[in-house]
Amino acid sequence: MSEFKLGNISVPAGTKKTGYLPVTNRPDGSMVSIPLMIVNGKEDGPTLLVIASQHGDEHEGTLSVINLGKTLDPAKMKGTFIGIPVLHVDAFHGMQRGSPYDKYIGDMNRIHPGRDDGFMTEKISHVFFEKIVSRADTLVDLHCGANYLYLTEQVGFEDSSNRELAKSVGGSWDILWNAGEKPFGSGTSKGACAKIGLPAIILELGGMGGRLDHFQENIVKMVDGITNVMKYLNILEGKPQTAEKYTEIHLLQKHCNHGGIVVLEPDFAIRNWVKKGKKLMNIIDFFGNTVEEIIAPFDGLITGVRVYPLVHAGDWVVMIGEPIE
């Protein structure tokens, strides 16, 4: 296994290092950079790239990358792990989806692979793809429901060539979100990777800004899932843990038509199977009058829900998966 070099970071075989890949400067002269955790195995093998916090209000993935990068033993690896705990640092600082300093690009995960002569977020994306993604054999992109949604664990993929990779996450990751009917989009990490033939999957789990409820448990699930992928790719020894049964779905991210306050039905729960026509929630006004009923459009599996009581017209309110036979 040879030395792995990325930017000004050189990682000899059997070692690990952290550092920053510079992009450009801020007005005060400080550097906009991409933080990197690189674990270079003792033996030759593939390179896995795991990224988190493209969206600055999605935190489970960040701590998952940090925990995994700190615990991986390069002496027991074949190949290289590149972990990016926070891809969009300014968005992370602002605790919001996009950078508060970029007035033109609100979502990094819609403009990949960016532009060298573009806006700030496009510049970060360009460096990310040109210098980091180009070195990878597989990409795993970590997401959650951010501040306003909570999502159960699900693995997103776009075409059949990535189905086995998606299944390799295994364990509790038994919901496979097949986006083939409604592709993620060419500007997403998955869509941009598809254009260059790079296998890529998306892990979605958690939300509500993190910290409470199942936050620590979710981090463990993400780390376990990525570890399974590393075993599947033969970067780590061992057999990946598979799920007992996989449910493959097309996902509907259902919007509301009226603003108001969300009131869930008493029996509403994530991972519940519901019948077509089942009422899931009411949208009420400030006086308790129902202005909209949210109804299940098909027999399906609840995979996520809005956690803010307040909604504006057009907001996502529930995620429901239609099973693929």
Phi, psi and omega in degrees: 000133183264172177295141179254124181242134176217113187063230179263014179260123177244125185238104178299156177304137178080017180226175176221150179213158172239157178178187183235139172259114184289148177246299180196184183254156172272171179303329181275003178094347177291160189263133167278119186224165175249118180286140184230139169240114184243125176242112185257114186296165181284334181239161179296150178175184182286167178249122178255128177252124178239125184237151177219164175054047159299322176260126189288353178251023178240107197252337182303317182297324181301309181289333176294315178296316180299311182298317181292315180300325181285331186263342180297137179255109183298336179292342181250018184243147169246106182112199189226139173252124171248117179247131174244102183292328179218105180284321183246086189298318182293324175295322177296316177300321181280354181054041180216171188301314179240176182290133175291348182263348179259104186279357187243334181241110184266351186210109179301325186279030172227358187234011179294147005270024175074188180214138178292330181255025183261196176288172187306311182297324177294324178296317179298314179301318181299312179297319179303311183285317184293321188252340184246304180301325180297343181265355188263154172258337180210145178236136172239121185250120186263130180222171173207189183277006178062209184285339194240358177227157170233131184237139171282165184295132179205146181247122181264136173214165191244337181214164187297335181294341179255006183296315181293324175298317179297318180292335183292343177299320167058201181059234180279355182276073188256002177255119180255113181270102179272109183267017184303320180288326179231082185305151182301332179112145186296336181273355176279165178301317181295315181296318180292325177291323179300324181297330182255008176074025180265122177301133183209142175226162180239131174255126179242125177196131171096201183138203182064024180078003177076188174080307186264177177057242189261025187303307182295321177298321180294323177297316178300318180297319179294315179298316178299319180296315179294322177300320176299318178298319180295327175289320178299322180275000181065024171284322174247151177284155176112164180265129180295144178281122179267162174283154178296323180205139179256139173246116180263132187227156157263133188259131172254121175263095192280131179261155171264157180260346182232146171281160179158212182240131181277128174235113182286150171295148185303329183263011180290136175201143174295142183077005172285142169273134181232154179268152175304134180092352179291130175284130183258325183194161171250147166256119183246159176271188185290351180250008177087005178278136179287123177256345178197139171254133177262117188246141175295123183279350180198168171294124185196183185247126178286121182244352180189160183209151174290136181256341172285133176295323182281138172227148169259156177305130180097351179290153169292138177236334180204146174249128181224131183259132175264119185296143176262121181285000000 
